[in-house]
Structures are given as structure tokens and as C-alpha cells.
């Protein structure tokens, strides 16, 4: 596999939806799977062209995102830009982040019979951008049952050491360790500090940190318990862009009130039910063919 990171799961190539049992086994064994050429150059441009308007408060639908860091004129010039809840703001981005194809891959890797929207986030690391703390995505879903999420992380530009690559620890999704919710941006300490603590708890003396190196359009699928983080972007001219599309199992519900944490998910909790409302967490793919009906009118499926 060309331009991929060094690691056993990079041997698992994937074309469209042709996922084999061996590839699923590799994903479960290592906690990640790399996919070449998920998006075309034209699709990458279509996505990237939507970011500047969004970060300049030009929301096509008039709806603000769930999270928004790195605002022009308000943040440091080298601040990492992050926006979550893109589908609510922009129908072009929704056509990718609500795609049935990506949801089906996510579900198949996890062994789910259906998948619903979980989170969609863009990450833009300009030159000299600071690190992002190591963390596990499942930490942010503990108010849900099951508290499990899987992420398709797509490179929209060259992802390499020279631009502050995504870093993962293969096999760390099996660790018996704890994590806590934290502000991920520009940590005041070693960005790997949470990883060192988790490894110590798990009895792992020397965790193997693998930098993910991807060309534009390729992706890495990440288990929700896999430890990941991102170092400083040492480049003086190159910006790293990526799009993360995360799925929940279709049967996911809320835990009882007060159990777990999930500050974004909790905004959309109904008072009379533990169900996730499909208005906010639509079903994107299911084996029986069901897909939340309003999606057909809201946006196209860019990968259909």
C-alpha cells in the first residue's frame, strides 16, 4: 500500500464496500484499518472549499455547529481549527458525513447491523499548530449505551510527520485503563501524557506509537477505544486538513440521566425517552434497507 503508515493493519486494503472477514479481523486485532482512495480529488476540493465560509460564520442552513474552535480574528493564527456538527450547517458537507457508504463500512467493521450519525468533525492544522492531546473517542460517549463509536478519518491533504501526523497506538483498544474528558487543544504539558498514564495502568512499558501517513483522499478507520493524538505541525507553509465521520450503532440509546458524560449528545436528550431522536441522530444505513426518511430531502449522498 503506497504512502501508508508502517504497521500491520496497513496490509488491509479496502475497495469501496468490499470488506472481507480477514479485514474485519485485522481491524479488531489492531484497532484501525487504512483505506486507499476513498475520495476523489474533485470530492476533496468540494469539501475543502466549504471550510473557509463556515469558519467565517457563513452557515448555509443558518444553524451553528456543536463545537467551533479556531476563529479567524479571534484565535491565534496558528490555532488548530475544529468544527463539529457540520451536517447541521452545510448540506454539501452533509452529503459526505451522512453517506450510507461510510456508515456501512463503520458498521461492518464493528459488527453492527445498522449505524446512525454520531459526530462529524473537520480538523485544520495550520503551520506551527500546537499538538492535540492523546485521547480515546469512546470517553466522550459514556452517556450512551453502548458507549461505542467508530471513526472514518479522511485525509484532505498530505498527512505526514512534516505536517503533524495523526498518531495511534495499535492494540491499545484492548487496554484496561482509564481516561477522562479534557480540552484537547494546545495542551500545557506533554500531549502524550494521558497515553503514558493509560499505558502504565495497563502494564504496557513501551507503547508503540505509529504515525499515520496518508495521501489526500485516503482514510483510516479507528476503533473508539484506540488511543490517538496529534503532534505539533512543524511546517512553516503546509496546512493539514482532515474530515472525521463517526458512527454509533443503530440501536444506541441514552444511559439513565446522570450516568456517564457526553456534553454534545446530552444537548439532544429528550426528557421523556432514552431513545436518540432521529432528527438529530439519523439512521444512515441498516441491513434491512432502512434510512431515516428526511435525509432524502435534506441532502444527496455524495458517495452513493
C-alpha positions in Angstrom: 0.0 0.0 0.0 1.6 3.2 -1.1 2.0 6.2 1.1 0.6 4.4 4.2 2.0 4.3 7.7 4.1 1.5 9.0 2.1 -1.1 10.8 0.4 -4.4 10.4 -3.1 -3.1 9.7 -1.8 -1.2 6.7 -1.8 -4.5 4.8 -5.6 -4.5 4.9 -6.6 -2.7 1.7 -10.2 -1.9 1.1 -12.0 -1.0 -2.1 -15.5 0.6 -1.7 -17.6 -1.7 0.4 -15.7 -4.9 -0.3 -14.8 -5.8 3.3 -13.6 -9.3 3.9 -13.7 -11.2 7.2 -9.9 -11.0 7.3 -10.0 -7.2 7.1 -12.6 -7.1 9.9 -10.3 -9.3 12.0 -7.4 -7.0 11.4 -9.4 -4.1 12.4 -10.4 -5.8 15.7 -6.8 -7.0 16.3 -5.1 -3.7 15.8 -7.9 -1.2 16.3 -7.5 0.5 12.9 -7.7 -0.1 9.2 -6.3 2.1 6.3 -8.3 2.6 3.2 -6.8 4.0 0.0 -8.6 6.4 -2.4 -11.9 6.7 -0.5 -12.4 10.2 -2.0 -11.5 11.6 -5.4 -9.5 14.8 -5.9 -12.8 16.5 -7.0 -14.6 15.4 -3.9 -11.7 16.7 -1.7 -11.9 20.1 -3.3 -15.7 20.2 -2.9 -15.3 19.5 0.8 -12.3 21.8 1.5 -14.0 24.7 -0.3 -16.7 24.7 2.3 -14.4 25.2 5.3 -13.5 28.9 4.9 -17.1 30.1 4.7 -18.0 28.0 7.8 -15.2 29.4 9.9 -16.2 32.9 8.8 -19.8 32.3 10.2 -21.4 31.7 6.8 -23.7 28.8 7.6 -25.8 27.7 4.6 -28.6 26.4 6.8 -28.4 29.2 9.4 -27.6 26.6 12.1 -24.5 26.9 14.2 -22.2 23.9 14.8 -22.0 21.9 18.0 -18.3 22.9 18.6 -16.2 25.5 17.0 -12.5 26.3 17.7 -10.1 28.5 15.9 -12.0 31.5 14.7 -10.3 34.0 12.2 -9.5 37.2 14.0 -10.3 35.8 17.4 -7.9 32.9 17.8 -4.1 32.7 17.5 -3.1 32.4 13.8 -1.6 29.0 14.4 -4.6 27.6 16.4 -6.0 24.3 15.2 -9.4 24.8 13.7 -12.0 22.3 14.6 -15.7 22.2 13.9 -18.2 19.5 14.9 -21.8 19.1 13.7 -21.0 20.1 10.1 -24.1 18.4 8.7 -26.4 20.8 10.5 -24.6 23.8 9.0 -23.9 22.8 5.4 -25.7 20.4 3.0 -22.7 19.9 0.8 -20.7 18.5 3.8 -23.8 16.6 4.9 -23.8 14.7 1.6 -20.5 13.2 2.7 -20.8 13.0 6.5 -24.3 11.4 6.2 -23.2 9.0 3.5 -24.7 5.5 3.7 -21.5 4.0 2.3 -19.2 5.3 5.1 -21.8 4.3 7.7 -22.0 0.8 6.3 -18.2 0.4 6.4 -18.2 1.7 10.0 -21.0 -0.7 11.0 -19.4 -3.7 9.2 -16.1 -3.2 11.0 -17.9 -3.1 14.3 -20.2 -6.0 13.6 -23.4 -3.8 13.8 -26.5 -4.4 11.7 -27.1 -0.6 11.4 -25.4 2.7 12.0 -26.6 6.1 12.9 -24.8 9.5 12.8 -22.5 10.1 15.8 -20.2 13.1 15.1 -18.7 14.8 12.1 -15.7 17.0 12.6 -13.1 18.8 10.4 -9.6 19.3 11.7 -7.4 22.0 10.2 -3.8 22.3 11.5 -2.1 25.4 10.0 1.7 25.8 10.1 3.1 25.8 13.6 -0.2 24.5 15.0 0.3 23.0 18.6 -0.3 19.3 19.5 -3.7 17.7 20.3 -3.9 15.6 23.5 -3.9 11.8 23.2 -7.4 10.5 23.9 -10.0 7.8 23.2 -13.2 8.8 21.4 -15.3 6.4 23.5 -14.5 8.5 26.5 -16.9 11.1 25.1 -19.8 8.7 24.6 -20.1 7.3 28.2 -23.6 8.7 28.5 -24.7 6.3 25.7 -25.5 2.6 25.7 -23.5 1.1 24.2 -20.7 3.7 24.8 -19.1 2.9 21.5 -18.2 5.0 18.4 -16.1 4.2 15.3 -14.5 6.9 13.1 -13.6 7.2 9.5 -10.8 9.8 9.5 -10.2 11.1 5.9 -7.0 13.0 4.8 -7.9 16.0 2.8 -4.3 17.0 2.3 -1.0 15.1 2.8 -0.9 13.7 6.3 2.8 13.2 7.2 5.3 13.8 10.0 6.2 17.1 8.5 2.6 18.4 9.0 1.8 16.9 12.4 0.6 13.5 11.6 -2.2 11.7 13.4 -0.6 9.2 15.9 -2.1 6.0 17.1 -1.2 3.1 19.4 -2.1 -0.2 17.7 -3.8 -2.7 20.1 -4.5 0.0 22.8 -8.2 -0.5 22.3 -7.7 -3.7 24.5 -6.1 -1.8 27.4 -7.6 -1.9 30.8 -7.1 1.8 31.6 -9.0 4.9 32.3 -9.4 8.2 30.5 -11.2 11.5 31.2 -12.8 14.2 29.2 -10.4 17.1 28.6 -10.0 20.1 26.4 -7.8 18.6 23.6 -6.3 21.7 22.0 -2.8 23.1 22.8 -2.1 21.1 25.9 0.1 22.9 28.5 2.0 19.6 29.1 3.3 16.7 27.0 0.4 15.9 24.7 1.2 12.2 25.2 0.8 12.4 29.0 -2.6 10.8 29.0 -1.2 7.9 26.9 1.7 7.4 29.3 -0.7 7.2 32.2 -3.0 4.8 30.4 -0.1 2.6 29.4 1.1 2.4 33.0 -2.4 1.4 34.2 -2.5 -1.3 31.5 1.0 -2.6 32.4 2.5 -1.6 29.0 6.0 -0.4 29.4 6.7 0.9 25.9 3.6 1.6 23.8 4.2 1.5 20.1 3.2 4.9 18.7 2.5 4.7 14.9 2.3 7.9 12.8 -0.4 7.7 10.2 0.8 8.8 6.8 -1.9 9.3 4.2 -2.2 10.9 0.8 -5.2 13.1 0.2 -8.4 11.0 -0.2 -7.2 8.0 1.8 -8.6 7.2 5.2 -8.0 5.4 8.4 -10.9 3.7 10.3 -10.4 4.0 14.1 -11.9 1.9 16.9 -13.4 4.2 19.6 -11.1 2.8 22.3 -7.9 3.2 20.3 -5.6 5.8 21.8 -4.8 8.6 19.3 -3.4 12.1 19.3 -1.5 14.6 17.1 1.8 16.3 17.4 2.9 19.9 16.6 2.8 20.8 12.9 6.4 21.8 12.3 5.8 23.0 8.8 6.1 26.7 8.1 4.0 26.5 4.9 1.8 23.4 4.9 -1.7 23.1 6.5 -3.0 19.6 7.4 -6.8 19.1 6.7 -8.9 16.1 7.6 -12.6 15.1 8.0 -13.7 12.7 10.7 -17.0 10.9 10.3 -18.1 8.9 13.3 -20.9 6.4 13.6 -22.9 5.0 16.5 -24.7 1.6 16.5 -28.2 2.0 15.2 -29.6 0.5 18.4 -27.7 3.0 20.6 -29.8 4.7 23.4 -29.0 7.1 26.2 -28.0 5.8 29.6 -30.2 6.9 32.5 -29.8 10.6 33.3 -26.7 11.3 35.3 -24.9 8.2 34.1 -21.7 9.0 32.1 -20.7 12.1 30.2 -21.2 13.3 26.7 -21.7 17.1 26.5 -22.7 17.2 22.9 -25.0 14.2 23.0 -26.7 15.5 26.1 -27.9 18.6 24.3 -30.3 16.4 22.3 -31.6 14.2 25.1 -35.4 14.0 25.2 -37.0 14.3 28.7 -39.5 11.5 28.1 -37.3 8.8 26.4 -33.9 7.2 26.4 -34.1 6.9 22.6 -31.8 9.0 20.4 -34.1 11.2 18.3 -33.5 10.6 14.6 -34.0 14.3 13.9 -30.5 14.7 15.5 -29.0 11.2 15.2 -30.5 9.8 11.9 -30.0 6.2 10.9 -27.7 6.3 7.9 -27.5 2.6 7.0 -29.1 -0.7 8.0 -29.1 -4.2 6.7 -32.9 -4.1 6.2 -32.6 -1.1 4.0 -34.0 1.5 6.4 -32.6 5.0 6.4 -34.1 8.0 8.2 -36.6 9.3 5.7 -35.9 13.1 5.9 -32.3 12.5 4.6 -33.6 12.0 1.1 -34.9 15.6 1.0 -32.1 17.2 3.1 -29.1 16.3 1.0 -27.8 14.0 -1.6 -25.4 11.1 -0.8 -22.1 12.1 -2.4 -20.8 8.5 -2.3 -23.9 6.7 -3.5 
